[in-house]
């Protein structure tokens, strides 16, 4: 007699695969960002001037 399918195990395998793919993609993005920063192509923006909501409107 055949065993019944273990749906929980199958779902866990699918979820592990998705998580591994997501982590690999994020790792590639992080490496690309590190390369750009090392090359000086991605300077960090000055967020103090842009996000200052207490400053009066100049228009």
C-alpha positions in Angstrom: 0.0 0.0 0.0 1.3 3.4 -0.9 1.9 6.1 1.6 -0.3 9.2 1.6 1.4 12.4 0.4 3.0 14.6 3.1 1.7 18.0 2.0 3.4 19.8 4.9 6.8 18.4 3.9 6.2 19.3 0.3 5.2 22.9 1.2 8.3 23.2 3.5 10.6 22.2 0.5 9.0 24.8 -1.7 9.3 27.5 0.9 13.0 26.6 1.5 13.7 26.9 -2.2 12.0 30.3 -2.4 13.9 31.5 0.6 17.2 30.4 -0.8 16.5 32.1 -4.1 15.5 35.3 -2.4 18.7 35.3 -0.2 20.8 34.6 -3.3 19.2 37.5 -5.1 19.7 39.8 -2.1 23.4 38.8 -1.8 23.9 39.7 -5.5 22.3 43.1 -4.9 24.5 43.7 -1.9 27.6 42.8 -3.8 26.6 45.1 -6.7 26.1 48.0 -4.2 29.4 47.3 -2.5 31.1 47.4 -5.9 29.5 50.7 -6.8 30.4 52.3 -3.5 34.0 51.1 -3.8 34.2 52.6 -7.3 32.7 55.9 -6.0 29.7 55.7 -8.3 27.1 55.6 -5.6 27.7 58.6 -3.2 25.3 58.7 -0.3 22.8 61.6 -0.6 22.6 64.3 2.0 19.4 63.3 3.7 19.5 66.1 6.3 18.6 68.9 3.7 16.0 66.8 1.9 14.1 65.4 4.8 14.0 68.5 7.0 10.2 69.0 7.5 10.6 71.7 10.1 12.1 74.1 7.6 9.7 76.8 6.3 8.7 76.7 2.7 10.7 79.0 0.5 8.2 79.3 -2.3 
